[in-house]
């Protein structure tokens, strides 16, 4: 760890500043006097040794820091396009124009358009999820390859998908109300299971990306890598 100026000891100042400066001054005096003695070479070695001892650790730390930063930025730049594709893919689950979203199947097939029965599910409106997704998608599309910004966007997307699962997907596949579950027909089950397969593939691809990103660099290793998987009806 690099020592700050306020924490340097007298020895640090002697090795980093005083000894090299004194040696250089002595070298100049001896050179001007035309004395090429062993003392001159000894002072030259002392100056060089003092400079190495004084500045090599901090220089090494800075070089290591630059190298790690460069690796982080390269990984961020190569990962951002795939992250954008995943964010765009999530649209298929919150697109208000598609007839195969969870919300559409629940309202039109499971509840037969009955708003009162649909309300018993307690699923937040699809427009809410579409709004959250669209705001994130616009920001990610304009995002520059920056490690901190990618981490924040990744966490936001993970929270969005996880919340969508807990408040929507799990209601149908894990804990449907009894009176709603009893009205499931074979056709409706097939529609929901088709949705489940698409969502399962998305989650699998997301987890593969999250795993590769988390294992690529220490800066990403704390990112979440897993989401719940719905089981077929």
Secondary structure, DSSP 4 states (H G I P E B T S, - for coil): -PPPGGG--HHHHIIIIIHHHHHHHHHHHHHHTT---HHHHHHHHHHHHHHHHHHHHHHHHHHHHHHHHHHHHHHHHHHHHHHHHHHHHTHHHH-TT-TTSHHHHIIIIISTT-HHHHHTT-PPPHHHHHHHHHHHHHHHHH--S-HHHHHHHHHHHHHHHHHHIIIIIHHHHT---HHHHTT--HHHHHHHHHHHHHHHHHHHHHHHHHHHHHHH-GGGTTS------PPP-
